[in-house]
Amino acid sequence: MNIRQLLSGGISLKTQKTGWPEDGPLGPAFRELSKTTTAGQYGSNHGQGDGKSPAISPVGADLARIYANRKLRVLFVDTGGSGVAPWRGLIILDANYRGEGQVRSPATIGMVAHELTHLLQREFNQPYYWPAGGLNPFLGRRWIGDSTNYMEVIAYLVGWTVEYDFTLARRSYSLISPEQQASDDHVLAKIRDRLAKFTGPDVHNTSRKVVDLFPENPIYRRNFQVESRYPDRRIPPGTWHSWLRQMGFSRSAVDHIMVLAARGQP
């Protein structure tokens, strides 16, 4: 990426304060993630839920709850549409994700959820399994922004599920064309299959699964090369759902992912 392209959309670094105020850089995303549905109607419930209206996305609502007591920095810059969480407390999003751009579709909401999950992983600050991403001179790994493909698997489980839930909810609160409905059906089936694939029993082949799905991503390819040298592939002991629970996700959110995965074809 050249400098002219990098600067084309402008650069802004902002802080999202605790309580996720709506005028913060991720205010729109947290507003959407916390929304609830009542009798099939799409509505907003600012906060942790009223005990009556179920969240549109149990996983997304958990993210909003978890980040209500956290502060983070958001850098908006022209990334070509991608996002990254290079180290603790910072995520980088494309310039088009400013304001309402971050919630323009279920996919964009899911991508923000993906990067927020990476920040929770960075907080473990365990250099081998859960690197914080800061300066860590270690031969054979990235000295800054180190990550693992297992971290990607966990983040994709969260991001895809959020995208699934908001795609499904769109049918209940808006009129969509038959073409859009067919497209949504394809997206929903694809996400269920991916969840089934990434929650499968072959944990030690996880790194390759990420590369197979995203063969053009240089970071994933590099991670795979590094992780192939280790017997455990830099995959921590324990199940994916146990790690989500340690990050603060509820049992109902984890169960929701498991139900969707069980409906997919790996």
Secondary structure as GFF3:
##gff-version 3
##sequence-region A 1 266
A	DSSP	alpha_helix	3	7	.	.	.	ID=ss1
A	DSSP	beta_strand	12	16	.	.	.	ID=ss2
A	DSSP	alpha_helix	27	33	.	.	.	ID=ss3
A	DSSP	beta_strand	36	38	.	.	.	ID=ss4
A	DSSP	beta_strand	41	43	.	.	.	ID=ss5
A	DSSP	alpha_helix	58	67	.	.	.	ID=ss6
A	DSSP	beta_strand	72	77	.	.	.	ID=ss7
A	DSSP	beta_strand	84	87	.	.	.	ID=ss8
A	DSSP	beta_strand	90	94	.	.	.	ID=ss9
A	DSSP	three_ten_helix	95	97	.	.	.	ID=ss10
A	DSSP	three_ten_helix	99	103	.	.	.	ID=ss11
A	DSSP	alpha_helix	106	122	.	.	.	ID=ss12
A	DSSP	alpha_helix	149	173	.	.	.	ID=ss13
A	DSSP	alpha_helix	178	198	.	.	.	ID=ss14
A	DSSP	three_ten_helix	203	205	.	.	.	ID=ss15
A	DSSP	alpha_helix	206	213	.	.	.	ID=ss16
A	DSSP	alpha_helix	218	227	.	.	.	ID=ss17
A	DSSP	alpha_helix	240	247	.	.	.	ID=ss18
A	DSSP	alpha_helix	251	262	.	.	.	ID=ss19
###
